[in-house]
């Protein structure tokens, strides 16, 4: 196990990583939403695709939602992106950085959208969508995930290696006898 002092130190460090990572992620999520929104507007200018009102309709159907219908599309769009960014910030501060981490986070973003849209009855499972809509949605969510990841990774890197990266340097791969650093 470890001495009580070492255990307390590891817990404090873990709490700091979570707290700092969440703040980094909120900033990164806001940047990711901004990049995704610009990409959506550019795509819509080229394809002529209208704005989606699914985020607004989803927000209105979330149980206990105190919002009124007008102008809530952007609220849901921004809110989801910023709040989910907190997770990506924690990932980066823990040592999950780079393309793989952004790809994992992209799946989280898509899952979040689909759970909310389907549980509220606003959406349908993606495999039932027209292929063009599916490709466009996946593209925009990938843009969000990688933009958010780039910002979160950069903010986390300013602090040096994270616990997960220090652990990996001790011995590559998973080994039960290599304790926390």
QUIFEN-V664051 format. One record per pair of residues at least 12 apart in sequence whose ideal C-beta (glycine too) atoms are under 10 Angstrom apart, sorted by the first residue. I is the first residue (numbers start at 0). GAP is how many residues later the second one is. D is the distance in Angstrom with one decimal. If there is no record, write none. Layout:
BEGIN
i,gap,d
I,GAP,D
I,GAP,D
END
This chain:
BEGIN
i,gap,d
0,178,9.2
1,177,7.2
1,178,8.2
5,173,9.2
5,174,8.8
6,173,9.4
8,171,9.9
9,153,8.5
9,169,9.3
9,170,5.5
9,171,8.7
12,150,6.9
12,167,9.0
12,168,9.4
13,80,8.7
13,149,7.6
13,166,8.8
15,77,8.7
15,143,9.8
16,72,9.9
16,73,7.2
16,75,9.8
16,76,4.8
16,77,5.7
16,78,9.0
16,139,9.2
16,142,9.3
16,145,6.9
16,146,6.6
16,147,9.4
17,68,9.6
17,71,9.5
17,72,5.8
17,75,7.8
17,76,8.3
18,71,9.1
18,74,9.1
19,69,8.0
19,70,8.7
19,73,5.6
19,135,8.9
19,136,8.3
19,139,7.5
20,65,7.6
20,66,8.6
20,67,8.6
20,68,4.4
20,69,3.6
20,70,7.3
20,71,6.5
20,72,3.3
20,73,6.6
20,75,10.0
20,131,7.9
20,134,8.9
20,135,7.0
20,138,9.9
20,141,8.8
21,61,9.8
21,63,9.1
21,64,4.4
21,65,8.3
21,66,10.0
21,67,5.8
21,68,5.9
21,71,8.6
22,63,8.0
22,66,6.8
22,67,9.8
22,70,9.3
22,132,8.7
23,61,8.6
23,62,8.5
23,64,8.5
23,65,3.7
23,66,8.2
23,67,9.9
23,68,6.5
23,69,6.2
23,127,8.1
23,128,5.6
23,129,9.3
23,130,9.1
23,131,4.1
23,132,6.0
23,134,9.2
23,135,9.1
24,57,8.7
24,58,8.9
24,59,8.1
24,60,4.4
24,61,3.9
24,62,6.2
24,63,5.1
24,64,2.2
24,65,6.1
24,66,7.9
24,67,7.5
24,68,8.3
24,80,9.7
24,123,7.7
24,124,10.0
24,126,8.9
24,127,5.6
24,130,8.5
24,131,9.3
25,56,5.7
25,57,7.7
25,58,9.8
25,59,5.7
25,60,5.4
25,62,9.8
25,63,6.9
25,126,9.8
26,55,8.8
26,58,7.5
26,59,9.6
26,62,7.5
26,121,9.6
26,124,6.7
26,125,8.1
26,128,6.7
27,53,9.7
27,54,9.1
27,57,4.8
27,58,8.7
27,60,5.9
27,61,5.5
27,64,7.7
27,77,10.0
27,119,8.2
27,120,4.8
27,121,7.4
27,122,8.0
27,123,3.8
27,124,3.8
27,125,8.4
27,126,8.4
27,127,6.6
27,128,9.2
28,49,9.0
28,50,9.6
28,51,8.7
28,52,5.1
28,53,4.2
28,54,6.8
28,55,6.0
28,56,1.6
28,57,6.6
28,58,8.6
28,59,6.9
28,60,7.7
28,80,9.7
28,115,8.6
28,118,9.6
28,119,5.5
28,122,8.5
28,123,8.3
29,48,7.6
29,51,7.3
29,52,5.1
29,55,6.8
29,118,8.8
29,121,8.7
30,50,9.3
30,51,9.5
30,54,8.0
30,113,9.7
30,116,6.2
30,117,6.7
30,119,8.3
30,120,4.5
30,121,8.9
30,123,9.9
30,124,9.9
31,49,5.8
31,50,8.6
31,52,8.7
31,53,6.0
31,56,7.8
31,70,9.7
31,73,9.4
31,77,8.9
31,109,10.0
31,111,8.0
31,112,4.7
31,113,7.2
31,114,8.2
31,115,4.3
31,116,3.0
31,117,7.8
31,118,8.5
31,119,6.9
31,120,8.6
32,41,9.7
32,44,6.8
32,45,5.5
32,46,9.1
32,47,8.2
32,48,3.4
32,49,6.3
32,51,9.4
32,52,7.8
32,111,6.7
32,114,8.6
32,115,8.0
33,44,9.0
33,47,8.7
33,110,9.6
33,113,8.1
34,46,9.8
34,105,9.9
34,108,6.1
34,109,7.1
34,111,8.7
34,112,3.9
34,113,8.2
34,115,9.0
34,116,9.0
35,41,8.6
35,45,7.0
35,73,9.6
35,103,9.7
35,104,5.5
35,105,7.7
35,106,9.2
35,107,5.1
35,108,3.9
35,109,9.0
35,110,9.8
35,111,6.8
35,112,8.6
36,37,8.7
36,40,7.2
36,41,8.5
36,44,8.7
36,103,9.0
36,106,9.7
36,107,9.0
37,105,9.0
37,109,9.7
38,100,7.9
38,101,6.2
38,103,9.8
38,104,4.9
38,105,8.5
38,108,8.7
39,12,8.8
39,37,9.2
39,96,8.6
39,99,9.4
39,100,5.6
39,103,8.5
39,104,9.7
42,93,6.7
42,96,7.7
42,97,7.5
42,100,9.7
43,92,9.5
46,85,8.7
46,89,7.8
48,83,8.9
48,84,8.7
48,87,7.1
50,22,7.1
50,23,9.8
50,26,9.9
51,21,7.9
51,25,9.0
51,81,9.1
51,84,9.7
51,85,8.8
51,88,9.9
52,16,9.9
52,19,9.6
52,20,5.9
52,23,10.0
52,69,9.3
53,19,8.6
53,22,8.8
53,23,9.8
53,59,8.6
53,62,9.6
53,63,6.2
53,66,9.8
53,68,5.8
53,69,6.2
53,83,9.7
54,17,7.9
54,18,5.2
54,19,8.1
54,20,8.1
54,21,3.7
54,22,5.0
54,23,9.3
54,24,8.9
54,25,7.4
54,58,8.6
54,61,9.0
54,62,8.7
54,67,9.0
55,13,7.0
55,14,8.9
55,15,8.2
55,16,4.7
55,17,3.9
55,18,8.5
55,19,8.0
55,20,6.1
55,21,8.7
55,66,9.3
56,12,8.8
56,15,9.1
56,16,8.7
56,19,9.0
56,60,8.6
56,63,7.7
56,64,9.3
56,65,4.7
56,66,8.9
57,14,9.6
57,15,9.7
57,18,6.3
57,22,9.2
57,55,8.4
57,58,5.3
57,59,5.3
57,60,9.5
57,61,9.1
57,62,5.3
57,63,9.3
57,64,4.8
57,65,7.3
58,13,5.2
58,14,8.2
58,16,6.6
58,17,4.1
58,18,9.4
58,20,8.0
58,21,9.2
58,57,8.6
58,61,8.8
58,63,9.3
59,12,6.8
59,16,9.0
59,60,8.4
59,62,8.7
60,55,8.9
60,56,9.3
60,58,8.7
60,59,3.7
60,60,6.8
60,61,6.1
61,14,8.9
61,54,7.1
61,57,8.7
61,58,6.3
61,60,9.8
62,56,9.3
62,57,8.5
64,55,9.6
75,40,8.8
79,29,7.9
79,32,6.5
79,33,7.3
79,36,8.0
79,64,9.6
80,28,8.0
80,31,10.0
80,60,10.0
80,63,6.3
80,66,9.8
80,67,7.5
81,66,9.5
82,29,9.1
83,21,8.0
83,24,6.7
83,25,5.8
83,28,6.0
83,29,9.5
83,60,8.8
83,61,9.3
83,64,8.0
84,20,9.0
84,24,9.5
84,59,9.0
84,60,9.9
84,62,9.9
84,63,5.2
84,64,9.5
84,66,8.3
84,67,7.1
85,66,9.5
86,18,7.0
86,21,6.4
86,22,9.2
86,25,9.4
86,61,9.5
86,65,9.4
87,13,7.6
87,14,7.7
87,16,9.3
87,17,4.8
87,18,9.7
87,20,8.2
87,21,8.9
87,56,9.8
87,57,7.7
87,60,5.0
87,61,5.8
87,62,10.0
87,63,8.6
87,64,4.7
87,65,8.8
87,68,9.8
88,59,8.5
88,60,9.7
88,62,8.7
88,63,4.7
88,64,9.5
88,66,7.1
88,67,7.3
89,62,8.7
89,66,9.4
90,13,7.6
90,14,6.5
90,17,9.3
90,58,8.2
90,61,7.1
90,62,9.0
90,65,8.7
90,71,9.4
90,73,9.3
91,13,9.5
91,56,9.5
91,57,7.3
91,58,9.8
91,59,8.9
91,60,4.0
91,61,4.9
91,62,8.5
91,63,7.0
91,64,3.7
91,65,7.9
91,67,9.8
91,70,7.5
92,59,8.0
92,60,9.7
92,62,8.2
92,63,4.6
92,64,9.8
92,66,7.3
92,69,5.8
92,70,8.9
92,71,9.5
93,62,8.5
93,68,5.4
93,69,6.4
93,70,5.3
93,71,8.9
94,61,8.3
94,66,7.2
94,67,3.5
94,68,6.1
94,69,2.7
94,70,4.1
94,71,7.6
94,72,7.6
94,73,7.3
95,53,9.4
95,56,9.6
95,57,9.2
95,60,9.4
95,66,8.1
95,68,6.5
95,69,9.1
96,52,7.7
96,53,9.8
96,55,8.0
96,56,4.5
96,57,9.4
96,59,6.6
96,60,7.3
96,64,9.9
96,65,7.7
96,67,9.0
96,68,7.8
97,51,7.7
97,52,9.6
97,55,6.7
98,47,7.6
98,50,7.9
98,51,9.9
98,54,9.8
99,49,9.7
100,44,9.3
100,48,6.1
100,51,8.5
100,52,7.6
101,40,8.4
101,42,9.6
101,43,5.0
101,44,4.8
101,45,8.7
101,46,7.5
101,47,3.3
101,48,7.6
101,50,8.7
101,51,8.2
102,39,8.3
102,42,7.2
102,43,8.3
102,46,8.7
103,41,8.7
103,45,9.3
104,36,9.8
104,39,9.0
104,40,4.9
104,41,8.8
104,43,6.9
104,44,6.0
104,47,8.6
105,32,8.5
105,35,5.8
105,36,5.5
105,37,9.4
105,38,7.6
105,39,3.4
105,40,7.5
105,42,9.2
105,43,8.5
106,34,9.1
106,38,8.3
107,33,9.9
107,37,8.2
108,31,9.8
108,32,5.2
108,33,9.0
108,35,6.2
108,36,5.7
108,39,8.4
109,16,7.8
109,27,8.0
109,28,7.5
109,31,5.4
109,32,9.2
109,34,9.8
109,35,8.7
111,29,9.8
112,13,9.2
112,24,8.2
112,28,7.4
113,12,6.5
113,23,9.9
125,12,8.3
160,20,9.3
161,19,10.0
162,17,6.9
162,18,6.0
163,16,9.8
163,17,9.1
164,16,9.4
165,14,9.2
165,15,4.4
166,12,8.6
166,13,6.8
166,14,5.2
167,13,9.6
168,12,8.5
END
